[in-house]
Amino acid sequence: MSNITVRQAVLSDLEALVPLFDGYRQFYGRPSDIPAVREFLLARFNHGESTLFIAYEGNIPVGFTQLYPSFSSVSLARVFVLNDLFVHEQARRKGAASKLITAATEFAKSLGAVRVSLSTATTNQTAQALYQSAGWKRDEQFFVYHFAI
């Protein structure tokens, strides 16, 4: 039986989140930068700019997800962007990612959001399978564009 628990992170979880967030960035090919990660996360907490959830296996932090608030002008409603989801390699396939996603979507629902959106690499088939198994639908109507600054 899984010993994974998930709860909303608070400022006192910062030091538990930092190595997880750094590992997430490294997964995407970025170099480790603990001081910058700490500063980035601290700014999100201090400015109320995101909501984080943290997963524990027993008392060991093993994963997190981060939601950024936004709005849909067409729907006239709140939406959230599930921007980050990471589970430490040693804790994968134990239900942590599913529990993090559920916590994030339940949080969004509790605030009256009409949608939670995410994006993942086209090559990340493991994540795609997870999202699809959790009921997420891939957007077939819109392309996503970015403008680098």
FENZI-V940388 format. One record per residue. N is the residue number from 0. SS is DSSP state (hx for helix, st for strand, lp for the rest). NEAR is the number of other C-alpha atoms within 8 Angstrom. Layout:
n=N ss=SS near=NEAR
n=N ss=SS near=NEAR
//
This chain:
n=0 ss=lp near=2
n=1 ss=lp near=5
n=2 ss=lp near=7
n=3 ss=st near=11
n=4 ss=st near=10
n=5 ss=st near=12
n=6 ss=st near=8
n=7 ss=st near=8
n=8 ss=lp near=10
n=9 ss=lp near=8
n=10 ss=hx near=7
n=11 ss=hx near=6
n=12 ss=hx near=8
n=13 ss=hx near=11
n=14 ss=hx near=8
n=15 ss=hx near=8
n=16 ss=hx near=11
n=17 ss=hx near=12
n=18 ss=hx near=9
n=19 ss=hx near=15
n=20 ss=hx near=11
n=21 ss=hx near=12
n=22 ss=hx near=10
n=23 ss=hx near=10
n=24 ss=hx near=11
n=25 ss=hx near=10
n=26 ss=hx near=7
n=27 ss=lp near=6
n=28 ss=lp near=6
n=29 ss=lp near=7
n=30 ss=lp near=6
n=31 ss=lp near=8
n=32 ss=lp near=7
n=33 ss=hx near=9
n=34 ss=hx near=6
n=35 ss=hx near=7
n=36 ss=hx near=11
n=37 ss=hx near=11
n=38 ss=hx near=8
n=39 ss=hx near=8
n=40 ss=hx near=10
n=41 ss=hx near=10
n=42 ss=hx near=8
n=43 ss=hx near=10
n=44 ss=hx near=11
n=45 ss=hx near=7
n=46 ss=hx near=6
n=47 ss=lp near=7
n=48 ss=lp near=9
n=49 ss=lp near=10
n=50 ss=st near=10
n=51 ss=st near=11
n=52 ss=st near=14
n=53 ss=st near=15
n=54 ss=st near=15
n=55 ss=st near=13
n=56 ss=st near=11
n=57 ss=lp near=7
n=58 ss=lp near=5
n=59 ss=st near=6
n=60 ss=st near=11
n=61 ss=st near=13
n=62 ss=st near=14
n=63 ss=st near=16
n=64 ss=st near=15
n=65 ss=st near=12
n=66 ss=st near=13
n=67 ss=st near=11
n=68 ss=st near=10
n=69 ss=st near=8
n=70 ss=st near=9
n=71 ss=st near=9
n=72 ss=lp near=6
n=73 ss=lp near=5
n=74 ss=lp near=6
n=75 ss=lp near=7
n=76 ss=st near=11
n=77 ss=st near=12
n=78 ss=st near=14
n=79 ss=st near=14
n=80 ss=st near=11
n=81 ss=st near=13
n=82 ss=st near=10
n=83 ss=st near=8
n=84 ss=st near=12
n=85 ss=st near=11
n=86 ss=st near=12
n=87 ss=lp near=10
n=88 ss=hx near=5
n=89 ss=hx near=4
n=90 ss=hx near=10
n=91 ss=lp near=10
n=92 ss=lp near=5
n=93 ss=lp near=7
n=94 ss=lp near=9
n=95 ss=hx near=16
n=96 ss=hx near=11
n=97 ss=hx near=9
n=98 ss=hx near=11
n=99 ss=hx near=15
n=100 ss=hx near=9
n=101 ss=hx near=8
n=102 ss=hx near=11
n=103 ss=hx near=12
n=104 ss=hx near=9
n=105 ss=hx near=8
n=106 ss=hx near=8
n=107 ss=hx near=13
n=108 ss=hx near=9
n=109 ss=hx near=7
n=110 ss=lp near=6
n=111 ss=lp near=8
n=112 ss=lp near=12
n=113 ss=lp near=9
n=114 ss=st near=8
n=115 ss=st near=11
n=116 ss=st near=8
n=117 ss=lp near=7
n=118 ss=lp near=5
n=119 ss=lp near=7
n=120 ss=lp near=5
n=121 ss=lp near=5
n=122 ss=lp near=4
n=123 ss=lp near=8
n=124 ss=hx near=7
n=125 ss=hx near=6
n=126 ss=hx near=8
n=127 ss=hx near=9
n=128 ss=hx near=8
n=129 ss=hx near=9
n=130 ss=hx near=10
n=131 ss=hx near=10
n=132 ss=hx near=7
n=133 ss=lp near=7
n=134 ss=lp near=6
n=135 ss=lp near=7
n=136 ss=lp near=6
n=137 ss=lp near=5
n=138 ss=lp near=5
n=139 ss=lp near=4
n=140 ss=lp near=4
n=141 ss=lp near=5
n=142 ss=lp near=4
n=143 ss=lp near=4
n=144 ss=lp near=4
n=145 ss=lp near=4
n=146 ss=lp near=4
n=147 ss=lp near=3
n=148 ss=lp near=2
//
